[in-house]
Amino acid sequence: MPGEEGWLSRRIGCRENPAVLAEDTFVRLLESRQFSPLREPRAYLSSIARGLMIDQYRRRELERAYLESVAVLPQQEVPSEETRRLILDSLERIDRMLDLLKPRFLQAFLLAQLDGLTCPQIAQRLGVSRATLERDLAKALQQCYRVRYVEG
């Protein structure tokens, strides 16, 4: 696999650990169950590798934010390493799930879940009818459910 590693490293710009990127790319390819012959296999592999690098970057950003929030806790309240991994895995799944939502659905969902606004308040803030807002929230929740229980 040395040829593929070097090619992926140059193509994607991965300088950190091209062997791991190459391995993860081929694992992702096998998991995709792509049975038909690929017309552009290198382009397909590049796309997978690029996605993996984006996932890795996002995970690092989540870890950085998590570590910043934990740094202000008293030492006795700092979660164990096992709990830290579970929290980061959950945050990564939530991040992927939210990334799939359309912007208006995401905004409505976050206003409801994080800000605790009511449907009329959110509808007014977004300038949509209450019925439209309720449909948007239903679609957002349906997407979250699908990612959590069907796909994940």
JOVENLIN-V833599 format. One record per helix or strand of 2 or more residues. SS is the DSSP state (H for helix, E for strand). FROM is the first residue (numbers start at 1). TO is the last residue. If there is no record, write none. Layout:
ss={SS:SS}
from={FROM:FROM}
to={TO:TO}
This chain:
ss={H:H:H:H:H:H:H:H}
from={2:18:41:75:81:103:119:130}
to={13:31:71:77:99:113:126:151}
